């Protein structure tokens, strides 16, 4: 079912999801359709693409741990722990949206921390964009945005520019999704 959305988008050019998939599958279908431009969108190829996304997630997770200045041996143990997790392995070898979500979330958290360290708004913009992708699957992303805003406020670095960088991309994606859902999805 998850692969059907990607195949239909490639065949018809129209993004149409089943009722129970709704927002969770939009970034995933787009990823599958993009990959389908280069390889045939068969279930095997889509699973392979998902395994590449899982490998990317592990690499970003390791980079995130190194960014936190965790000792290399412990960071590698953390990456190995993620790789050995049965749920992660199962989701990696399927074409479900969970691996995509974990990838977006890991990227966003790394960028949020980079922004908190540097105070650079561009990190917050990119983090918010990845959180917006994550939000389509798991709405708990707002916790990371609010948490970053609280930390910035406590550090005395919360400005209108940082607030806009943190909240605007997530807000825009939610509004666009609601408009698409209301007027284009047909439900």
N, C-alpha and C positions, 0 to 999 in steps of 0.2 A: 504494500500500500504506500509506503514512504517513497518508493521508486516511481510509482505511477505519476506523481505530480511532476517529477523531473522529466519523465518521458513525454507527458502531455504538453508541458511547456515547450519542449523542443519540437514536437510535432505540429502544434497548433499556434504557438506563440502566445497562448493565454494561460495565465496563472490561475488555476482552479484547484481548490483543495476540498477534501471531503469534510463533512461537518465536524468530525471528532479531531481532525488534525489542526484546523484553524491556525492561529498565529505561530504555533510551535514549529511548523514545518516551512515557513516562508524562507528563512535563510538556508535551510537545508535543501529545499527544492532548487533554489537558485544555485547553490554549490553543485548539486548534481547535474543541473542543466548546463552550467558552465563547463564542468568536466565532460559532459556529453558532446560538447563541441569538438573535443579532441579524441575521445574514444567512444565506441558504441555504448549507448546507455543501457547495457545489460545489467542484470543484478550482480553478476560477478565483478564487472568493472566498477559499479557503484560501491560495492563492498571494498574493493581495492582502494578507491578514492578515500573512503572513510578510514581505512587503515593508514593511509598517508596523513590524513588529518590527525589521527591518533598519535602518530610518530611526531608530527609537528607539535602537538600538545605537550608531549613529554619533553621535547627540546626546549620549548618555551617555559615549561614548569621548572626545568633544570636552570635555565637562565634566570628565572625569577628567584630561585633559591640562592644562586650565586649573587644576585643583586642584593639579597638580604644579608649577604656576607656570612652565609652558612658554610662551614668547613666543607671542602670538596668531597671528602669521604661520606659525610652525612647527607650532602646534597645528592650524591649519586645513589645513596641508600634510599632517599626519598623518591627519586625517579624510578628506581627499581621496584619500590613498594607500589607506586602507581601502576607500573607496567604489570606487576604480578597480581594486581587486584582483579578478582574474577569478574566483577561487574564491568570494569574498564575493558578487560579482554573481550568479554561477550559483546559489548556495545561497539568495540573497535572492528569486530568481524561481521558486523551487520550494517544496515544502512538506516540506522535510527538517528534521531536528532541530538542525542545526548552528547556525543563526542564533539559535534560542532559547538554546542552550548558550553562545554567545558573549555574548548579552545578560546571562544570569545571571552569567557569569564576570566581565564588565566591571563590573557593579553590585557584585559581591562584592569585587573588588579595590579599587574606589573606597572602599567602606565600610570595608574593612580598613585602608586608609591613613588614612582619617578617624579611625578608632578608635585607631590608633597615635599619631596627632597629639594627639588629645584625651584619650585614656585612657578614653573612655566605653564601658562595656560594651554599651550598646544598639546601637552600631555593630557590635560583634562578633556580637551575636545576629542582626541582619539580614544581615550578611555571611555568617554560617554558614548561615542559611536559604537564601540564594541559592546558596551553594556546595553545599548539599544538593541543590538542583534540578540544578545543574551536574553533581554527582556521579552522578546517574542516567544521564548520557550519557557523561561522561568522569571516570573515577575518580581522575584526577590532581589533583582538587581538594584532596585531603588535603595536598598539598605547600604550598598557600597557607595552610592552617590551621596546619600545623607551622611554616612560616616565620614567620607572625605570632607564634606562641607563642615562638619563639626570639628574635625581635626584642624582644618584651615582657620576656622573661627577661633579655636583655642590658641593657635599659633599667632593670631593677629594678622593673618594673610588672606582673610576672606574678603574679596572685593567684588564689585559688580561684574568685572571681567571674568573672574574665576567662577562666580555663580552662573554666569551665562555659559561659560565653557562646560561646566558640569551638567547643568540641567537642560540647556536648549536642545542638544542632539537627541537625548532620550525623549524629551517632550515632543519634539517634531516627529520622531518615528512613531510615537503613540498616536498622535493626531492623524498622521498619514495612514496608519493602519486602520484607525477607526473610520476614516473617510472611505478608504478602499473597501473595508468590510461592509459599510453601509451602501455604497453606490456601485461598486464593481463586482463584488463577490456574488451577489445575487441571492443572498439568504435573508 
